[in-house]
Structure formats: C-alpha cells, structure tokens
Amino acid sequence: MTLDNTVLYTISSTALEDSASMCTLAGQVATAADTHCLVVVVGASEREHRAMQSKAASLGPTSDVLNRANLLTLAARENAQRLAGLVSMMGAESALLDVSAHAPITRGNPLEAEPRLLNAKRFEAASEGADVLVIAGGVGR
C-alpha cells in the first residue's frame, strides 16, 4: 500500500448493525480496492459502545487502566477484525492494524490520552502488501 492513491473511509455505526449490512460494506470495500488503496476506520455501534461502557464501569475504581481501555474499545476492535476478514474473503488483500502494536504515541492516561504522533514506519509495516488496511476507531482517545 502506498499513500499516493489511498482513500480514507470512516464507517458509520449503522453500517455495522447486522451481518447483512457488514457483508454489503465488505463487498463495496473490496470493489473499491480494485482501483484504490484504502484505509478503513471501523467503530462500534451506539448499542455496542454503551454495553462496553457498562462493562468497564463494573470493573470498579481499582481496576487497571489499560484493562478498562481495552474493554472500552473491544467492540470496535472486533468489528474491525470481522470486516478485515470479510474483505479478504471477497478477494481484496486486507490487513488489520493491531492497535496494541501500532498505536499512536500519546500523552496522558489511556482513558484521556491525546494522540501526538502516528509512527509512519509502523503504519507502513502494517499495511505492506495490503490493498485495504482496517483500523479500529476510538482507540487512543
């Protein structure tokens, strides 16, 4: 993947509501990958986000901050993984950016962190050989 011919898609939560919608989206992404390199940012639906917030709140005040942050972003990471798999099944070479290995450099605690820098070499390594790079949204906030 080169950034010269790359299109950035941010996926709305309504496109993730059910399996049929996600399959349709994966087909559209795979078709677009014939002519462009794509970076696709996938989030969680409002329902999924509320469920993750509820689970994170139940951890209690003494829980590890990283565990809480991982739980809050679990639905987005799972959706990104599903979409990357579906896009690959539809014939486009896709890769999933592992946020734990390639997250942006941030400042502040994990729940309130502000992204400062996305290491270009990490991004390039994650996207090497892929027409579609899928990233979980909401990670690093």
Z-matrix of the N, CA and C atoms (Angstrom, degrees):
N
C 1 1.449
C 2 1.526 1 108.23
N 3 1.311 2 116.17 1 129.75
C 4 1.453 3 120.79 2 171.52
C 5 1.513 4 108.05 3 -114.91
N 6 1.309 5 115.88 4 152.05
C 7 1.458 6 119.23 5 -177.49
C 8 1.517 7 112.19 6 -81.00
N 9 1.345 8 118.27 7 -4.00
C 10 1.461 9 121.54 8 -179.18
C 11 1.525 10 112.63 9 -63.59
N 12 1.312 11 117.27 10 -38.10
C 13 1.465 12 121.86 11 -174.49
C 14 1.525 13 110.17 12 -123.52
N 15 1.332 14 115.69 13 42.77
C 16 1.464 15 120.59 14 -173.35
C 17 1.518 16 111.17 15 -104.91
N 18 1.323 17 115.00 16 138.67
C 19 1.462 18 121.93 17 176.93
C 20 1.529 19 107.07 18 -115.97
N 21 1.330 20 116.42 19 135.90
C 22 1.452 21 122.19 20 178.24
C 23 1.523 22 109.15 21 -99.68
N 24 1.335 23 116.18 22 124.06
C 25 1.468 24 122.16 23 175.03
C 26 1.521 25 107.89 24 -111.42
N 27 1.304 26 116.84 25 132.56
C 28 1.458 27 120.27 26 167.33
C 29 1.519 28 106.00 27 -111.74
N 30 1.314 29 115.93 28 127.03
C 31 1.454 30 121.81 29 -172.61
C 32 1.527 31 109.82 30 -94.23
N 33 1.321 32 115.79 31 128.86
C 34 1.471 33 119.97 32 178.27
C 35 1.516 34 109.94 33 -74.17
N 36 1.310 35 115.08 34 156.64
C 37 1.463 36 119.69 35 -178.38
C 38 1.523 37 112.42 36 -65.43
N 39 1.338 38 118.49 37 -24.94
C 40 1.469 39 119.80 38 179.83
C 41 1.523 40 111.85 39 -68.28
N 42 1.330 41 117.37 40 -25.61
C 43 1.465 42 120.40 41 178.48
C 44 1.518 43 111.89 42 -73.88
N 45 1.327 44 117.21 43 -7.75
C 46 1.460 45 121.67 44 -176.54
C 47 1.520 46 112.76 45 -111.48
N 48 1.329 47 116.40 46 7.61
C 49 1.467 48 120.68 47 -172.77
C 50 1.520 49 113.96 48 -63.87
N 51 1.329 50 117.66 49 -35.97
C 52 1.467 51 119.21 50 -178.94
C 53 1.523 52 109.90 51 -146.77
N 54 1.318 53 115.43 52 171.97
C 55 1.468 54 121.13 53 -176.56
C 56 1.521 55 112.42 54 -62.91
N 57 1.332 56 117.28 55 -39.40
C 58 1.467 57 120.62 56 -178.96
C 59 1.527 58 110.58 57 -63.23
N 60 1.328 59 116.74 58 -42.72
C 61 1.463 60 120.39 59 179.04
C 62 1.517 61 111.15 60 -64.03
N 63 1.332 62 116.14 61 -41.36
C 64 1.460 63 119.39 62 -179.43
C 65 1.530 64 111.22 63 -67.73
N 66 1.337 65 117.52 64 -36.95
C 67 1.471 66 120.89 65 177.07
C 68 1.520 67 111.09 66 -65.58
N 69 1.323 68 116.86 67 -40.83
C 70 1.463 69 120.66 68 176.98
C 71 1.520 70 110.25 69 -61.91
N 72 1.316 71 116.05 70 -45.12
C 73 1.458 72 121.41 71 178.84
C 74 1.528 73 111.13 72 -61.18
N 75 1.328 74 116.85 73 -43.74
C 76 1.464 75 121.11 74 179.41
C 77 1.529 76 110.77 75 -61.49
N 78 1.334 77 116.80 76 -39.25
C 79 1.463 78 120.15 77 177.14
C 80 1.521 79 111.93 78 -64.65
N 81 1.326 80 117.26 79 -40.31
C 82 1.470 81 121.32 80 178.09
C 83 1.529 82 110.66 81 -65.04
N 84 1.324 83 116.27 82 -41.93
C 85 1.465 84 120.54 83 179.20
C 86 1.523 85 110.10 84 -65.18
N 87 1.332 86 117.41 85 -44.25
C 88 1.462 87 121.03 86 179.74
C 89 1.527 88 111.26 87 -62.41
N 90 1.315 89 117.33 88 -39.12
C 91 1.468 90 121.14 89 177.85
C 92 1.525 91 110.88 90 -66.51
N 93 1.324 92 117.20 91 -43.68
C 94 1.469 93 120.98 92 179.28
C 95 1.526 94 111.20 93 -64.98
N 96 1.339 95 117.13 94 -28.87
C 97 1.460 96 121.11 95 -179.45
C 98 1.523 97 112.39 96 -68.39
N 99 1.343 98 117.44 97 -12.73
C 100 1.469 99 120.35 98 176.01
C 101 1.527 100 111.34 99 -66.17
N 102 1.326 101 116.80 100 -28.93
C 103 1.464 102 120.18 101 -175.49
C 104 1.523 103 114.65 102 -118.16
N 105 1.330 104 117.87 103 -14.32
C 106 1.458 105 121.41 104 -178.28
C 107 1.528 106 110.45 105 -139.30
N 108 1.318 107 115.33 106 154.91
C 109 1.464 108 120.12 107 165.95
C 110 1.523 109 106.16 108 -85.15
N 111 1.312 110 116.83 109 139.53
C 112 1.459 111 120.70 110 -173.46
C 113 1.518 112 111.38 111 -123.48
N 114 1.324 113 115.11 112 139.60
C 115 1.455 114 122.30 113 166.45
C 116 1.521 115 104.72 114 -112.95
N 117 1.332 116 116.87 115 118.86
C 118 1.458 117 122.09 116 -175.91
C 119 1.529 118 108.96 117 -114.36
N 120 1.322 119 116.00 118 120.36
C 121 1.463 120 121.44 119 178.53
C 122 1.525 121 107.73 120 -100.69
N 123 1.333 122 116.13 121 121.11
C 124 1.455 123 122.61 122 -175.40
C 125 1.526 124 109.29 123 -115.79
N 126 1.305 125 116.11 124 129.73
C 127 1.462 126 120.76 125 178.41
C 128 1.511 127 111.25 126 -108.00
N 129 1.302 128 114.83 127 -156.13
C 130 1.462 129 122.16 128 178.11
C 131 1.523 130 108.63 129 -119.63
N 132 1.316 131 115.97 130 153.20
C 133 1.462 132 119.51 131 176.06
C 134 1.531 133 108.67 132 -70.13
N 135 1.317 134 116.23 133 163.35
C 136 1.465 135 120.35 134 178.76
C 137 1.531 136 111.12 135 -59.09
N 138 1.321 137 116.04 136 -40.76
C 139 1.463 138 120.77 137 178.96
C 140 1.528 139 110.56 138 -61.52
N 141 1.339 140 116.60 139 -45.93
C 142 1.468 141 120.62 140 179.45
C 143 1.526 142 110.74 141 -65.01
N 144 1.315 143 116.38 142 -41.06
C 145 1.459 144 120.77 143 -179.11
C 146 1.541 145 110.85 144 -63.09
N 147 1.329 146 116.60 145 -44.09
C 148 1.466 147 120.24 146 178.13
C 149 1.531 148 111.33 147 -62.65
N 150 1.327 149 116.66 148 -39.71
C 151 1.463 150 120.66 149 178.72
C 152 1.530 151 110.93 150 -63.73
N 153 1.325 152 117.20 151 -40.55
C 154 1.461 153 120.68 152 178.93
C 155 1.527 154 110.65 153 -68.32
N 156 1.333 155 117.22 154 -37.74
C 157 1.466 156 120.49 155 177.05
C 158 1.530 157 110.40 156 -63.05
N 159 1.314 158 117.04 157 -41.21
C 160 1.458 159 121.65 158 179.27
C 161 1.528 160 110.70 159 -63.44
N 162 1.324 161 116.89 160 -44.32
C 163 1.465 162 120.69 161 178.66
C 164 1.524 163 110.96 162 -64.56
N 165 1.334 164 116.63 163 -41.55
C 166 1.465 165 120.33 164 179.60
C 167 1.523 166 110.62 165 -64.60
N 168 1.329 167 117.13 166 -38.31
C 169 1.467 168 120.90 167 179.26
C 170 1.521 169 111.24 168 -65.61
N 171 1.330 170 116.65 169 -30.32
C 172 1.463 171 119.83 170 -178.74
C 173 1.530 172 112.61 171 -75.56
N 174 1.328 173 117.44 172 -9.82
C 175 1.467 174 119.99 173 179.63
C 176 1.520 175 112.61 174 -68.09
N 177 1.319 176 116.33 175 -27.88
C 178 1.456 177 119.60 176 179.73
C 179 1.517 178 112.19 177 93.61
N 180 1.327 179 116.42 178 162.86
C 181 1.464 180 120.90 179 -173.06
C 182 1.523 181 114.78 180 -71.61
N 183 1.313 182 117.99 181 -17.96
C 184 1.466 183 119.61 182 -178.22
C 185 1.526 184 113.19 183 -95.33
N 186 1.317 185 117.29 184 5.04
C 187 1.467 186 119.89 185 -178.24
C 188 1.528 187 110.19 186 -71.34
N 189 1.303 188 114.99 187 157.33
C 190 1.455 189 121.64 188 178.97
C 191 1.527 190 109.92 189 -65.07
N 192 1.321 191 116.97 190 134.51
C 193 1.462 192 122.05 191 -177.15
C 194 1.525 193 110.74 192 -63.80
N 195 1.321 194 117.92 193 -38.36
C 196 1.459 195 120.73 194 179.62
C 197 1.528 196 111.22 195 -65.83
N 198 1.334 197 117.76 196 -39.61
C 199 1.469 198 120.77 197 176.47
C 200 1.520 199 110.93 198 -61.57
N 201 1.327 200 115.95 199 -42.31
C 202 1.467 201 120.62 200 178.71
C 203 1.532 202 110.39 201 -62.99
N 204 1.322 203 117.44 202 -44.97
C 205 1.461 204 121.04 203 179.74
C 206 1.526 205 111.25 204 -63.63
N 207 1.336 206 116.82 205 -40.71
C 208 1.470 207 120.35 206 178.05
C 209 1.522 208 111.45 207 -63.85
N 210 1.309 209 117.13 208 -38.47
C 211 1.463 210 121.00 209 179.09
C 212 1.529 211 110.86 210 -68.24
N 213 1.327 212 117.12 211 -41.08
C 214 1.463 213 120.56 212 179.95
C 215 1.530 214 112.19 213 -62.47
N 216 1.320 215 117.56 214 -30.29
C 217 1.465 216 121.19 215 -176.92
C 218 1.526 217 113.14 216 -102.10
N 219 1.328 218 116.86 217 5.72
C 220 1.467 219 120.87 218 -176.03
C 221 1.530 220 112.64 219 -59.04
N 222 1.316 221 118.55 220 -46.19
C 223 1.467 222 120.70 221 -177.33
C 224 1.529 223 111.05 222 -63.36
N 225 1.317 224 118.34 223 -41.72
C 226 1.466 225 121.06 224 179.03
C 227 1.525 226 110.54 225 -64.65
N 228 1.335 227 116.92 226 -41.16
C 229 1.461 228 120.04 227 179.25
C 230 1.525 229 111.48 228 -66.18
N 231 1.336 230 117.30 229 -39.08
C 232 1.474 231 120.43 230 177.79
C 233 1.522 232 111.00 231 -67.07
N 234 1.332 233 118.11 232 -40.85
C 235 1.465 234 121.16 233 177.61
C 236 1.520 235 111.01 234 -62.99
N 237 1.322 236 116.63 235 -40.98
C 238 1.469 237 120.44 236 178.53
C 239 1.521 238 110.54 237 -63.09
N 240 1.328 239 116.43 238 -41.62
C 241 1.458 240 120.52 239 178.91
C 242 1.532 241 111.21 240 -63.69
N 243 1.342 242 116.31 241 -43.87
C 244 1.473 243 119.93 242 178.48
C 245 1.529 244 110.96 243 -61.96
N 246 1.329 245 116.54 244 -45.87
C 247 1.464 246 119.20 245 -177.98
C 248 1.527 247 110.88 246 -64.04
N 249 1.320 248 117.80 247 -42.83
C 250 1.470 249 120.57 248 178.79
C 251 1.528 250 110.54 249 -59.45
N 252 1.323 251 116.99 250 -41.38
C 253 1.469 252 120.37 251 177.95
C 254 1.512 253 112.57 252 -65.01
N 255 1.331 254 116.57 253 -43.33
C 256 1.466 255 120.26 254 179.17
C 257 1.526 256 111.78 255 -64.47
N 258 1.326 257 116.65 256 -41.59
C 259 1.467 258 120.18 257 179.23
C 260 1.526 259 110.06 258 -62.23
N 261 1.325 260 117.03 259 -41.69
C 262 1.469 261 120.75 260 177.13
C 263 1.519 262 111.61 261 -62.81
N 264 1.341 263 116.70 262 -40.43
C 265 1.465 264 120.58 263 178.77
C 266 1.527 265 111.49 264 -63.80
N 267 1.334 266 116.79 265 -26.86
C 268 1.460 267 120.83 266 -179.05
C 269 1.522 268 112.22 267 -89.93
N 270 1.334 269 116.48 268 7.40
C 271 1.456 270 119.87 269 169.77
C 272 1.512 271 117.28 270 102.07
N 273 1.312 272 119.59 271 -1.71
C 274 1.464 273 120.85 272 177.54
C 275 1.524 274 108.76 273 -97.46
N 276 1.296 275 116.42 274 139.46
C 277 1.459 276 120.88 275 178.75
C 278 1.525 277 108.32 276 -73.65
N 279 1.340 278 116.98 277 114.78
C 280 1.467 279 119.61 278 -177.12
C 281 1.521 280 110.48 279 -123.73
N 282 1.324 281 114.84 280 156.07
C 283 1.458 282 121.97 281 176.46
C 284 1.518 283 107.74 282 -136.58
N 285 1.309 284 114.96 283 148.97
C 286 1.464 285 121.40 284 177.86
C 287 1.521 286 107.25 285 -105.64
N 288 1.325 287 116.68 286 125.01
C 289 1.458 288 120.30 287 177.44
C 290 1.518 289 107.77 288 -77.90
N 291 1.314 290 116.26 289 115.24
C 292 1.461 291 122.22 290 179.83
C 293 1.519 292 108.25 291 -77.11
N 294 1.315 293 115.59 292 106.41
C 295 1.462 294 119.24 293 -174.19
C 296 1.524 295 112.41 294 -65.80
N 297 1.304 296 117.88 295 -26.18
C 298 1.464 297 118.79 296 178.54
C 299 1.523 298 111.49 297 -70.63
N 300 1.322 299 116.58 298 -27.42
C 301 1.465 300 120.23 299 179.60
C 302 1.530 301 112.61 300 -98.01
N 303 1.311 302 117.62 301 -25.24
C 304 1.464 303 120.63 302 -173.45
C 305 1.519 304 113.02 303 -125.50
N 306 1.311 305 117.33 304 24.22
C 307 1.466 306 120.16 305 -177.06
C 308 1.521 307 110.91 306 -65.32
N 309 1.316 308 116.51 307 155.73
C 310 1.463 309 118.82 308 176.52
C 311 1.525 310 110.90 309 -66.61
N 312 1.301 311 115.97 310 154.53
C 313 1.460 312 120.75 311 174.07
C 314 1.524 313 106.25 312 -75.14
N 315 1.329 314 116.14 313 127.38
C 316 1.458 315 120.24 314 -174.73
C 317 1.525 316 110.60 315 -126.08
N 318 1.327 317 115.22 316 170.10
C 319 1.460 318 120.23 317 170.70
C 320 1.522 319 107.58 318 -128.18
N 321 1.310 320 116.07 319 150.16
C 322 1.459 321 120.16 320 -177.45
C 323 1.516 322 110.67 321 97.79
N 324 1.330 323 116.40 322 172.41
C 325 1.468 324 119.65 323 -179.89
C 326 1.530 325 109.83 324 -72.44
N 327 1.325 326 118.44 325 159.60
C 328 1.470 327 121.09 326 -173.39
C 329 1.528 328 115.77 327 -57.03
N 330 1.321 329 117.77 328 -26.84
C 331 1.462 330 119.16 329 -178.49
C 332 1.528 331 112.49 330 -83.45
N 333 1.327 332 117.10 331 -21.75
C 334 1.458 333 120.93 332 -177.59
C 335 1.528 334 111.61 333 -122.23
N 336 1.325 335 117.68 334 15.73
C 337 1.458 336 121.72 335 -171.97
C 338 1.527 337 112.19 336 -64.00
N 339 1.318 338 114.41 337 144.69
C 340 1.459 339 121.45 338 175.62
C 341 1.524 340 108.02 339 -109.43
N 342 1.332 341 118.13 340 123.04
C 343 1.470 342 119.08 341 177.90
C 344 1.526 343 110.58 342 -62.51
N 345 1.331 344 116.16 343 133.27
C 346 1.452 345 121.05 344 179.00
C 347 1.519 346 111.72 345 -110.79
N 348 1.330 347 116.87 346 -33.63
C 349 1.453 348 119.51 347 -172.59
C 350 1.524 349 109.51 348 -159.84
N 351 1.318 350 116.63 349 134.51
C 352 1.461 351 120.75 350 170.57
C 353 1.516 352 106.20 351 -105.54
N 354 1.308 353 116.43 352 114.83
C 355 1.448 354 122.03 353 -177.27
C 356 1.525 355 109.37 354 -64.57
N 357 1.330 356 116.78 355 114.01
C 358 1.467 357 122.31 356 -175.36
C 359 1.523 358 111.92 357 -62.72
N 360 1.326 359 118.37 358 -35.49
C 361 1.464 360 120.73 359 -179.83
C 362 1.534 361 110.91 360 -66.82
N 363 1.330 362 117.79 361 -38.55
C 364 1.464 363 120.85 362 176.68
C 365 1.529 364 110.53 363 -65.24
N 366 1.315 365 115.98 364 -42.93
C 367 1.461 366 121.64 365 178.73
C 368 1.526 367 109.92 366 -61.21
N 369 1.332 368 116.48 367 -45.80
C 370 1.465 369 121.46 368 -179.83
C 371 1.526 370 111.17 369 -63.01
N 372 1.324 371 116.92 370 -42.76
C 373 1.469 372 120.46 371 179.62
C 374 1.524 373 111.36 372 -63.36
N 375 1.328 374 116.64 373 -39.49
C 376 1.466 375 120.39 374 -179.25
C 377 1.519 376 111.72 375 -68.39
N 378 1.323 377 116.96 376 -31.28
C 379 1.460 378 120.24 377 -174.68
C 380 1.522 379 113.65 378 -96.75
N 381 1.310 380 117.64 379 -0.40
C 382 1.459 381 120.53 380 -177.21
C 383 1.530 382 111.49 381 -60.11
N 384 1.312 383 116.03 382 126.82
C 385 1.452 384 121.48 383 178.21
C 386 1.514 385 115.29 384 81.58
N 387 1.320 386 117.62 385 1.16
C 388 1.465 387 120.23 386 -177.81
C 389 1.519 388 111.06 387 -108.62
N 390 1.334 389 115.49 388 144.44
C 391 1.460 390 121.32 389 172.47
C 392 1.524 391 110.67 390 -88.07
N 393 1.342 392 115.41 391 -24.98
C 394 1.463 393 121.77 392 -178.08
C 395 1.525 394 108.12 393 -130.18
N 396 1.326 395 115.86 394 125.79
C 397 1.460 396 121.48 395 174.65
C 398 1.520 397 107.18 396 -111.53
N 399 1.333 398 117.11 397 120.23
C 400 1.461 399 122.11 398 -177.88
C 401 1.528 400 108.14 399 -104.60
N 402 1.331 401 115.30 400 130.03
C 403 1.464 402 121.93 401 -177.59
C 404 1.527 403 108.21 402 -126.62
N 405 1.323 404 116.08 403 137.97
C 406 1.472 405 120.70 404 175.24
C 407 1.524 406 108.54 405 -77.08
N 408 1.322 407 115.66 406 126.70
C 409 1.459 408 120.94 407 178.90
C 410 1.519 409 111.80 408 -81.55
N 411 1.325 410 115.93 409 161.15
C 412 1.457 411 120.97 410 177.03
C 413 1.497 412 114.20 411 80.16
N 414 1.324 413 117.49 412 5.97
C 415 1.455 414 121.24 413 -179.61
C 416 1.525 415 107.98 414 -95.10
N 417 1.305 416 116.65 415 130.21
C 418 1.461 417 120.57 416 -179.54
C 419 1.502 418 113.05 417 94.39
N 420 1.353 419 117.23 418 9.62
C 421 1.449 420 119.36 419 176.75
C 422 1.500 421 109.24 420 -74.67
